[in-house]
Amino acid sequence: MSEVSTVEITLFVLGTLLAIIGFLAVYILNSIKEEIKDLKDGISEINQDLRDGVTGLDRRVTTVEAHLGFSTPSRRKSNGHAEVSA
């Protein structure tokens, strides 16, 4: 009888440990998922800020070119980047 009792206790302890480890694994993975989501949101914001900055810079360059008498047809698109030919 003592042997069965020891086996039952061992199985109960192992089951409890597995449940705790499983809970901790899910908790940690959810935390990592939230951190990745926060990083993605931050990167998206930085990307949008960069796009806004490049757009503003392009407007300023266009204004300076207009004041200096550069013709805008000399600006051409190549591989997604604006180039100015002299």
GROMACS elastic network, one bead per residue, 0.5 to 0.9 nm:
[ bonds ]
;  ai    aj funct       b0    kb
    1     4     6  0.53805   500
    1     5     6  0.63979   500
    1     6     6  0.88334   500
    2     5     6  0.51192   500
    2     6     6  0.63195   500
    2     7     6  0.88247   500
    3     6     6  0.51600   500
    3     7     6  0.63671   500
    3     8     6  0.87232   500
    4     7     6  0.50920   500
    4     8     6  0.61587   500
    4     9     6  0.85881   500
    5     8     6  0.51197   500
    5     9     6  0.61760   500
    5    10     6  0.85659   500
    6     9     6  0.51101   500
    6    10     6  0.60759   500
    6    11     6  0.85861   500
    7    10     6  0.50212   500
    7    11     6  0.60990   500
    7    12     6  0.84992   500
    8    11     6  0.51443   500
    8    12     6  0.60843   500
    8    13     6  0.85889   500
    9    12     6  0.50397   500
    9    13     6  0.61185   500
    9    14     6  0.85373   500
   10    13     6  0.51544   500
   10    14     6  0.60855   500
   10    15     6  0.84825   500
   11    14     6  0.50781   500
   11    15     6  0.59665   500
   11    16     6  0.84689   500
   12    15     6  0.50949   500
   12    16     6  0.60957   500
   12    17     6  0.85583   500
   13    16     6  0.50930   500
   13    17     6  0.60906   500
   13    18     6  0.85661   500
   14    17     6  0.50693   500
   14    18     6  0.61102   500
   14    19     6  0.85783   500
   15    18     6  0.51324   500
   15    19     6  0.61813   500
   15    20     6  0.86638   500
   16    19     6  0.50805   500
   16    20     6  0.62045   500
   16    21     6  0.85929   500
   17    20     6  0.51001   500
   17    21     6  0.60608   500
   17    22     6  0.84443   500
   18    21     6  0.50637   500
   18    22     6  0.59543   500
   18    23     6  0.84863   500
   19    22     6  0.50732   500
   19    23     6  0.61084   500
   19    24     6  0.86010   500
   20    23     6  0.50991   500
   20    24     6  0.61563   500
   20    25     6  0.85585   500
   21    24     6  0.51251   500
   21    25     6  0.60836   500
   21    26     6  0.86792   500
   22    25     6  0.50725   500
   22    26     6  0.62639   500
   22    27     6  0.85701   500
   23    26     6  0.52341   500
   23    27     6  0.61040   500
   23    28     6  0.85946   500
   24    28     6  0.60112   500
   24    29     6  0.84569   500
   25    28     6  0.51932   500
   25    29     6  0.60697   500
   25    30     6  0.85369   500
   26    29     6  0.51230   500
   26    30     6  0.60684   500
   26    31     6  0.85531   500
   27    30     6  0.52084   500
   27    31     6  0.62324   500
   27    32     6  0.87296   500
   28    31     6  0.50262   500
   28    32     6  0.62120   500
   28    33     6  0.85773   500
   29    32     6  0.50366   500
   29    33     6  0.60943   500
   29    34     6  0.86586   500
   30    34     6  0.62310   500
   30    35     6  0.86507   500
   31    34     6  0.51442   500
   31    35     6  0.62750   500
   31    36     6  0.86947   500
   32    35     6  0.50462   500
   32    36     6  0.61833   500
   32    37     6  0.85977   500
   33    36     6  0.51504   500
   33    37     6  0.62172   500
   33    38     6  0.86947   500
   34    37     6  0.50052   500
   34    38     6  0.61797   500
   34    39     6  0.86131   500
   35    38     6  0.50458   500
   35    39     6  0.61741   500
   35    40     6  0.86274   500
   36    39     6  0.50226   500
   36    40     6  0.61522   500
   36    41     6  0.86181   500
   37    40     6  0.50991   500
   37    41     6  0.62197   500
   37    42     6  0.86026   500
   38    41     6  0.51202   500
   38    42     6  0.61475   500
   38    43     6  0.86140   500
   39    42     6  0.50028   500
   39    43     6  0.60760   500
   39    44     6  0.85070   500
   40    43     6  0.50996   500
   40    44     6  0.60995   500
   40    45     6  0.86229   500
   41    44     6  0.50720   500
   41    45     6  0.62560   500
   41    46     6  0.87082   500
   42    45     6  0.51126   500
   42    46     6  0.62464   500
   42    47     6  0.85557   500
   43    46     6  0.50372   500
   43    47     6  0.60067   500
   43    48     6  0.85497   500
   44    48     6  0.61487   500
   44    49     6  0.85774   500
   45    48     6  0.51149   500
   45    49     6  0.61540   500
   45    50     6  0.86025   500
   46    49     6  0.50018   500
   46    50     6  0.61299   500
   46    51     6  0.86006   500
   47    50     6  0.50931   500
   47    51     6  0.62204   500
   47    52     6  0.86395   500
   48    51     6  0.50297   500
   48    52     6  0.61413   500
   48    53     6  0.85250   500
   49    52     6  0.50647   500
   49    53     6  0.60777   500
   49    54     6  0.86126   500
   50    54     6  0.60871   500
   50    55     6  0.84829   500
   51    54     6  0.51505   500
   51    55     6  0.60971   500
   51    56     6  0.85640   500
   52    55     6  0.50938   500
   52    56     6  0.61477   500
   52    57     6  0.85432   500
   53    56     6  0.50924   500
   53    57     6  0.60525   500
   53    58     6  0.84925   500
   54    58     6  0.59793   500
   54    59     6  0.85552   500
   55    58     6  0.50451   500
   55    59     6  0.62721   500
   55    60     6  0.87149   500
   56    59     6  0.51089   500
   56    60     6  0.63118   500
   56    61     6  0.87080   500
   57    60     6  0.50267   500
   57    61     6  0.61503   500
   57    62     6  0.85232   500
   58    61     6  0.50672   500
   58    62     6  0.60852   500
   58    63     6  0.85577   500
   58    82     6  0.88890   500
   59    62     6  0.50589   500
   59    63     6  0.61701   500
   59    64     6  0.86662   500
   60    63     6  0.50103   500
   60    64     6  0.61704   500
   60    65     6  0.85113   500
   61    64     6  0.50558   500
   61    65     6  0.60034   500
   61    66     6  0.84733   500
   62    65     6  0.50282   500
   62    66     6  0.60972   500
   62    67     6  0.86487   500
   62    70     6  0.89327   500
   62    72     6  0.77520   500
   63    66     6  0.50651   500
   63    67     6  0.62580   500
   63    68     6  0.86399   500
   64    67     6  0.50765   500
   64    68     6  0.61045   500
   64    69     6  0.84968   500
   64    70     6  0.85953   500
   65    68     6  0.50745   500
   65    69     6  0.59861   500
   65    71     6  0.73816   500
   65    72     6  0.77078   500
   66    69     6  0.51313   500
   66    70     6  0.58524   500
   66    71     6  0.71590   500
   66    72     6  0.77681   500
   67    70     6  0.77610   500
   70    73     6  0.87985   500
   70    74     6  0.77426   500
   70    86     6  0.88710   500
   71    74     6  0.59150   500
   71    75     6  0.79897   500
   72    75     6  0.55693   500
   72    76     6  0.86553   500
   72    84     6  0.89744   500
   73    76     6  0.70475   500
   74    83     6  0.83654   500
   74    84     6  0.61813   500
   74    85     6  0.58634   500
   74    86     6  0.77399   500
   75    82     6  0.65778   500
   75    83     6  0.57214   500
   75    85     6  0.67107   500
   76    81     6  0.83580   500
   76    82     6  0.58838   500
   76    83     6  0.57062   500
   76    84     6  0.69148   500
   76    85     6  0.82307   500
   77    80     6  0.59364   500
   77    81     6  0.57161   500
   77    83     6  0.64255   500
   78    81     6  0.55029   500
   78    82     6  0.65338   500
   78    83     6  0.71206   500
   79    82     6  0.83969   500
